[in-house]
Amino acid sequence: IEELPFSAVISDMEATQERVRKAVDQMVLEVDKDYLRGMQKAMFNCSARCCDDRKGPREAIESCIEQCNLPMMKAQRVLEAELTQLQSSLSRCAMTGYDKLMAQYGPDHSKYSAADRSAFDKNLEQHVSLCADEHVKQLADIKKRFAKSL
């Protein structure tokens, strides 16, 4: 078994994390451009119309503005919930791989041979990378569910 230096494993994990972050950022940017910006414009226009009422009580204006904000607030909650679920699922996937490796190699890292430590790190990195791939593929479905929720 070829030994990977610990720093190489960290670099691979960081690269995987960066790949997921970029994919999520891209999906959020698409959601923003495709949906949220139009919703924000409608929210601001609606709020501006609420302020056209110069004679109504302040509470009525505030209530009108709150109603204008509801669709945007709902959209933000839906997107946040989807991303939180994705993060939780990704963490569970990575943890499952870690747990399997711990069962295979044992819980005490100090007792691992250099070859076992290298194999453990390599297998963990491969598992985390597969988890990342699976979850990046889910981003298109998240975007579709978000669009349906509007």
N, C-alpha and C positions, 0 to 999 in steps of 0.2 A: 504494500500500500504506500503510495506516495504521500509524504507528509506535507501538509500545508502549514505555513507559519500562521500563528494565531492572527496576526495582522491581516493576512490574506482572507481569512474567514470573516473578520470584521468588515473588511472592504467589500466582500461579496454580499454580506448582509446589508450593508449601507447602500450598495448599488441596487439591491432588490427593493429596499425601502424607498429609495429615490424613484425607481421605476413605478411603483404603486402611487407615490405622491404625485408624480407628473401625470399619470393617467387619471387620477381623481381630479386634479386641478383642471385638466383639459375637459373632463365631463362637466364640472361645475361651471367652467367658462361657457361651454355650449348651452347649458341650462340657462345661464344668465342672459346670453345673447338671444336665445330662441324664445324664452318665456318671461324671465324676471324683469327685464328692462321694459318690455311692453306693459307688464303689470304695474311697475313702478310709475310709468308715465300716466297710466289710467288712474292710479291712486292719487298722484299729485293733481291731475286735472279735476278729479272728483272733489278732492279737498279744497281746491281753489273755488270750485262752484259753491261749496258749502259756505265759503266766506263772502260770497256775493250777497247773501242775506244780511242786510245792514240793520234790519229791524227786529229780527228774532232774538230770543234770549241766548246768552252765551252758552248755556247748557245744550241747547238745540244744535248750535254750531259744532260744539265739541263732540256731541253724539254723532252728528253727520260725518265728521272727520274720522271718528272711530270706525264707523261703518265702511268708509272708503278704504281704511287700512286692513280690514279683515281678510280679503283675499290674499294680499301679500303676506300677511302674518301666517296664514294657513300654509301657503306655499313654502315659506321659510321653515315652518315646523316639519312639514313633510320631508323636505330635503335634508334637514338636520337629522330626523329620525332614520332616514335611509342610510345616511353616512355613518351614523352611530352604529346601526345594525351591521353594516359592512365591516367596520373596524372591529366590532365584537366577534363577528364570524371569522375574520382573518386571524385575530388573536387566538381564538379557540383552535383553529386549524393548526397554527404554529405550535401551540401548547400540546396538542395531541401528538404531533411528531416528536416533540421533546420528551413527552411521557413515554412513548414507545421506545425511544432510544435509551431513556433511563432504565426501563425494564430490561432492555437488552444488555446494557453495559454496566448497570449498577449505579446507585445514587452517589457514591463517593468518587468524585473526579480525581482526587489525589492518588487513588489506587489504579488509575488507568495507565497502561503502558503508553509510550509515545505513539505507537501505531494505533492503539485504541482511541486515544485522544484525537488523533488526526482523523480516523474513520468517523468518530462521533461528530466532530465538527463538520466534516464534509457531508455526511448524511443529513445533519440538521440543516445545513445551508441548502441542500438540494430539496429537502421537504419544504422549507420556508419559501423557496423559489417557486415550487409547484403550487403552494397555497396562494402566493401572490398572483401567479398566472390565472388560477381559477377565479380569484376575486376580481381581477382586472376585467375578465370576460363578463362579469356580472354588471359592470357599469352601464352597458347598453340597456339592460333590462331595468336597471334603476331609473335611468332617464325616461324610459317608456312608462314605467309606473308613475313617475312624477308627473309626466304630461297628462296621464289619465286622471290623476287626482285633482287636476285644476278645474 
